[in-house]
Amino acid sequence: MTAVNYLERPDNRDLRHIPGDYGLPLIGCALSFGTNPLKFCDERFHRFGPISKLAMGPSRMVLALGPENAQALHLDVEQNFSSAKGLGHFQSLIGGSLIMKDFDAHRAQRRLMQTAFKKSTMEGYAQPINAICARKLRPLVDAGEFQLLGQAKTTLLEIAAQTFTGVSGQGKEGDKLTAAFEDFVDGFNFIFEVDLPGFKFHRSLRAKRYIEAFIRELIVDKRHNADDDILAHFCRALDEDGHYFSDADIAENFVLLLFAAQDTTTASLVNACYELGRHPHWQRRLREEARALGKDTIGQEDFDALPSFSLVF
């Protein structure tokens, strides 16, 4: 079957042979999944097994649980699964990006990401990250109680603005950019694709348009200057034929990276802190390891001396 054929074929909505249910009318299982994803998946596993059908809003899908299924889906050695079709729910938000490409197209566009994540390049991100974290953490020492999720999100959004674009997360321009980052990321749990005021999808799509317009204005300058942020590396990356990637490729993959980095890092950090709160002996272990370094900031060269941090995060 050709690539064009499989991408143009309609979805198979006849899932009668698969155990499970579609949940409530209109919204499907979206409410119970959104309230507590872990509980939802655990209950589905015990009711229906590792494979079950469900609906999220108008979309019918199959839930695959367990390490064996995760390995089969993500490694996809035999190229049986299409990211473009499987993630079609997010087409309007990240449709032209790497994660939505299949097979040869995925390999070709992967070159865009590679230069931004070389070891030498990654080392350059440490200084702005350390500076932002130090400034953000200082007031929390005397703050008493505070909401961890909110603090983690604002800190990581500012880090994203600085390391991704070279734009300071402070000031009018930085505030507007980080607000757009937040609106864009928050919209990924939409149920209905409605581009009207009041809907999460609308806010996310509007934020995406702003971010894309913002970075498109920077592309020519970033391509020819010596900036070391991620966007600059994207702009200077060359495809297999030695040509620059298109503005559209750069913009689409930039917003993908923003979503992937910010959302997953926030969730990982908050969950790590939650578990550290439950296990004080691990707090002490990390604290002793960090103090043994004898320095206020760290770089990649220090990671080997912090093995416990790698176990936690």
C-alpha distance (Angstrom), angle and dihedral (degrees) to the residues before:
residue distance angle dihedral
M1 . . .
T2 3.79 . .
A3 3.79 123.5 .
V4 3.79 91.2 -113.2
N5 3.80 92.2 52.5
Y6 3.78 97.2 52.3
L7 3.80 93.1 45.5
E8 3.80 92.0 50.8
R9 3.79 97.2 45.8
P10 3.83 115.2 105.0
D11 3.79 119.8 -110.8
N12 3.79 117.2 -92.1
R13 3.81 104.8 -117.3
D14 3.81 95.5 173.3
L15 3.80 101.9 100.5
R16 3.81 98.2 151.3
H17 3.80 91.8 125.2
I18 3.82 92.0 59.4
P19 3.84 120.9 80.1
G20 3.79 119.4 -120.0
D21 3.80 139.1 65.4
Y22 3.79 138.1 -101.6
G23 3.80 98.0 -123.1
L24 3.80 123.8 -141.3
P25 3.82 124.9 -1.4
L26 3.82 114.5 -88.2
I27 3.81 97.2 -2.4
G28 3.81 99.1 47.0
C29 3.82 111.9 -171.2
A30 3.81 94.5 -26.3
L31 3.81 95.9 109.8
S32 3.81 97.3 49.7
F33 3.81 92.0 41.8
G34 3.81 93.3 47.9
T35 3.81 92.8 47.7
N36 3.80 95.5 53.7
P37 3.83 116.9 -5.9
L38 3.81 95.2 -178.2
K39 3.80 93.5 50.6
F40 3.80 90.9 45.3
C41 3.81 93.7 52.3
D42 3.80 92.4 44.4
E43 3.80 91.7 52.4
R44 3.81 92.2 46.8
F45 3.79 90.5 50.3
H46 3.80 92.8 52.9
R47 3.82 93.7 43.3
F48 3.79 101.2 41.9
G49 3.80 108.4 9.6
P50 3.82 129.0 -118.6
I51 3.84 94.3 -41.6
S52 3.82 121.9 51.8
K53 3.79 140.4 149.4
L54 3.80 123.8 -120.8
A55 3.78 142.3 154.1
M56 3.80 131.2 -122.0
G57 3.78 106.4 -164.2
P58 3.81 106.6 -51.1
S59 3.82 93.7 -18.5
R60 3.79 121.2 98.4
M61 3.78 116.3 -154.8
V62 3.78 147.0 157.9
L63 3.80 122.4 -110.2
A64 3.82 114.0 -144.9
L65 3.81 115.7 -167.9
G66 3.79 134.4 -178.4
P67 3.82 135.4 52.0
E68 3.81 95.3 -83.2
N69 3.79 92.9 55.2
A70 3.80 91.8 43.6
Q71 3.80 90.3 53.3
A72 3.80 93.2 47.1
L73 3.80 92.9 49.0
H74 3.78 99.8 43.0
L75 3.80 100.3 38.6
D76 3.82 92.1 39.4
V77 3.80 92.2 -179.5
E78 3.81 92.9 177.9
Q79 3.83 93.7 44.6
N80 3.79 94.9 -121.3
F81 3.80 97.5 141.5
S82 3.79 128.9 68.9
S83 3.80 120.4 -147.0
A84 3.80 90.5 -167.2
K85 3.80 91.5 57.9
G86 3.79 97.7 33.2
L87 3.80 94.4 52.6
G88 3.78 95.2 38.7
H89 3.82 89.2 122.3
F90 3.83 87.2 74.5
Q91 3.81 97.1 43.1
S92 3.81 94.0 117.5
L93 3.81 92.9 51.5
I94 3.83 105.1 39.0
G95 3.80 103.4 3.2
G96 3.79 98.2 131.8
S97 3.80 97.2 43.1
L98 3.80 133.7 104.8
I99 3.79 95.4 -98.1
M100 3.82 90.4 60.0
K101 3.81 94.5 51.8
D102 3.79 124.9 96.7
F103 3.79 131.8 -143.2
D104 3.85 113.2 -46.9
A105 3.80 93.3 14.7
H106 3.80 89.2 52.5
R107 3.80 93.0 50.9
A108 3.80 92.2 48.6
Q109 3.79 94.7 51.1
R110 3.80 93.0 43.4
R111 3.81 88.0 77.5
L112 3.80 87.7 71.4
M113 3.80 91.0 65.0
Q114 3.79 99.5 41.2
T115 3.80 102.0 77.4
A116 3.81 92.4 49.5
F117 3.80 90.9 58.5
K118 3.78 104.3 44.0
K119 3.80 113.8 128.2
S120 3.81 93.9 -111.1
T121 3.79 90.9 50.1
M122 3.80 93.8 46.9
E123 3.79 90.5 54.0
G124 3.80 88.8 61.3
Y125 3.80 92.0 60.2
A126 3.82 92.6 61.8
Q127 3.82 96.8 78.4
P128 3.82 98.3 57.2
I129 3.81 91.3 40.2
N130 3.81 91.6 52.5
A131 3.81 91.8 47.2
I132 3.81 94.5 50.2
C133 3.81 93.6 45.1
A134 3.81 92.3 49.8
R135 3.81 92.1 50.9
K136 3.81 93.4 45.6
L137 3.81 96.1 45.3
R138 3.80 97.3 47.4
P139 3.84 96.8 74.7
L140 3.80 92.0 45.6
V141 3.80 91.6 65.9
D142 3.81 89.8 71.9
A143 3.80 97.4 29.2
G144 3.79 97.6 89.9
E145 3.79 106.4 -157.7
F146 3.79 120.7 14.6
Q147 3.80 138.0 161.3
L148 3.79 107.2 -95.5
L149 3.81 96.3 -160.5
G150 3.81 93.2 55.1
Q151 3.80 93.4 46.6
A152 3.80 93.0 46.4
K153 3.80 92.4 48.9
T154 3.82 96.1 49.2
T155 3.81 92.2 44.9
L156 3.79 93.5 49.6
L157 3.80 92.1 45.4
E158 3.80 89.9 55.2
I159 3.81 90.5 47.6
A160 3.80 88.9 50.7
A161 3.81 92.5 51.5
Q162 3.81 91.7 50.3
T163 3.80 101.4 40.8
F164 3.80 97.1 34.9
T165 3.81 99.6 44.9
G166 3.80 107.7 8.0
V167 3.82 88.7 -119.5
S168 3.79 116.1 131.2
G169 3.78 112.6 -114.2
Q170 3.80 88.6 -136.6
G171 3.79 127.8 77.8
K172 3.80 130.6 38.0
E173 3.81 96.5 -58.2
G174 3.78 93.9 44.3
D175 3.81 93.3 45.5
K176 3.80 91.6 52.2
L177 3.80 92.0 47.4
T178 3.81 94.9 48.5
A179 3.82 90.3 46.8
A180 3.81 88.6 54.0
F181 3.82 89.7 47.9
E182 3.81 89.9 54.1
D183 3.81 95.1 47.0
F184 3.80 90.9 48.2
V185 3.81 95.1 50.7
D186 3.82 94.7 42.2
G187 3.79 91.2 57.3
F188 3.80 96.5 65.9
N189 3.80 93.6 88.4
F190 3.80 92.9 61.5
I191 3.80 118.1 140.1
F192 3.80 101.0 -164.2
E193 3.79 123.3 37.7
V194 3.80 95.7 -131.9
D195 3.80 117.1 152.7
L196 3.81 95.6 -159.1
P197 3.84 130.5 112.2
G198 3.79 112.6 -85.5
F199 3.80 96.0 36.0
K200 3.81 123.1 105.0
F201 3.77 90.9 -134.0
H202 3.81 90.4 57.2
R203 3.81 92.6 51.5
S204 3.79 91.5 47.0
L205 3.80 93.5 48.7
R206 3.80 91.6 47.0
A207 3.82 90.0 50.4
K208 3.80 90.9 49.2
R209 3.81 90.9 53.7
Y210 3.81 90.4 51.0
I211 3.83 93.5 48.0
E212 3.80 92.5 47.3
A213 3.81 92.3 48.7
F214 3.80 89.9 47.6
I215 3.80 95.7 52.5
R216 3.81 95.3 39.7
E217 3.81 87.5 63.1
L218 3.82 89.0 55.7
I219 3.81 99.5 46.7
V220 3.82 100.7 88.5
D221 3.80 93.0 46.3
K222 3.83 93.4 43.9
R223 3.79 90.5 50.3
H224 3.79 92.6 60.0
N225 3.80 105.0 32.6
A226 3.80 131.5 75.8
D227 3.83 98.0 -111.5
D228 3.79 115.0 144.9
D229 3.81 101.7 -154.8
I230 3.80 122.9 115.7
L231 3.80 94.7 -103.3
A232 3.81 90.4 54.2
H233 3.80 90.5 53.8
F234 3.80 90.3 48.8
C235 3.80 90.3 51.9
R236 3.82 93.2 51.2
A237 3.83 96.0 44.2
L238 3.82 117.1 114.1
D239 3.79 128.4 -146.3
E240 3.82 125.3 -131.6
D241 3.81 90.7 -80.0
G242 3.80 93.8 51.5
H243 3.80 95.4 -104.7
Y244 3.79 128.3 128.7
F245 3.78 115.4 -102.1
S246 3.80 114.8 -105.4
D247 3.79 122.1 -95.4
A248 3.81 88.0 -113.3
D249 3.83 92.4 54.7
I250 3.79 90.9 48.6
A251 3.81 93.7 47.8
E252 3.81 95.5 45.7
N253 3.80 94.2 48.2
F254 3.77 92.1 44.6
V255 3.81 92.2 58.6
L256 3.82 89.7 44.5
L257 3.79 90.7 54.3
L258 3.78 90.1 47.2
F259 3.79 91.7 55.1
A260 3.81 95.6 41.9
A261 3.80 95.5 47.2
Q262 3.78 102.0 38.5
D263 3.78 100.9 41.6
T264 3.80 97.6 42.5
T265 3.81 94.1 43.3
T266 3.81 92.1 50.4
A267 3.80 91.8 50.3
S268 3.81 93.0 45.2
L269 3.81 93.7 47.9
V270 3.80 94.8 47.9
N271 3.80 92.6 47.2
A272 3.80 91.8 47.0
C273 3.81 90.6 52.4
Y274 3.80 90.7 47.2
E275 3.80 91.4 54.0
L276 3.80 91.3 45.3
G277 3.80 87.8 55.1
R278 3.80 88.9 54.8
H279 3.81 93.3 47.0
P280 3.84 110.7 43.8
H281 3.80 92.9 176.1
W282 3.80 88.2 66.7
Q283 3.80 89.4 52.0
R284 3.79 89.1 55.7
R285 3.79 91.5 46.5
L286 3.81 92.5 53.1
R287 3.79 92.8 43.8
E288 3.80 93.0 51.9
E289 3.80 91.5 47.2
A290 3.81 92.6 50.0
R291 3.81 94.0 47.0
A292 3.79 90.8 50.1
L293 3.83 88.6 65.8
G294 3.79 89.8 66.0
K295 3.82 94.8 -146.6
D296 3.80 137.5 98.8
T297 3.81 98.4 -135.2
I298 3.79 133.9 36.6
G299 3.78 138.0 -148.2
Q300 3.78 133.9 -169.4
E301 3.79 89.8 -85.4
D302 3.83 88.3 67.6
F303 3.80 97.8 54.5
D304 3.81 94.9 91.6
A305 3.80 89.1 58.3
L306 3.82 91.1 54.6
P307 3.83 104.4 58.8
S308 3.81 94.1 149.1
F309 3.81 91.4 59.0
S310 3.79 89.3 56.8
L311 3.80 89.3 52.8
V312 3.81 92.4 51.6
F313 3.81 100.7 40.8
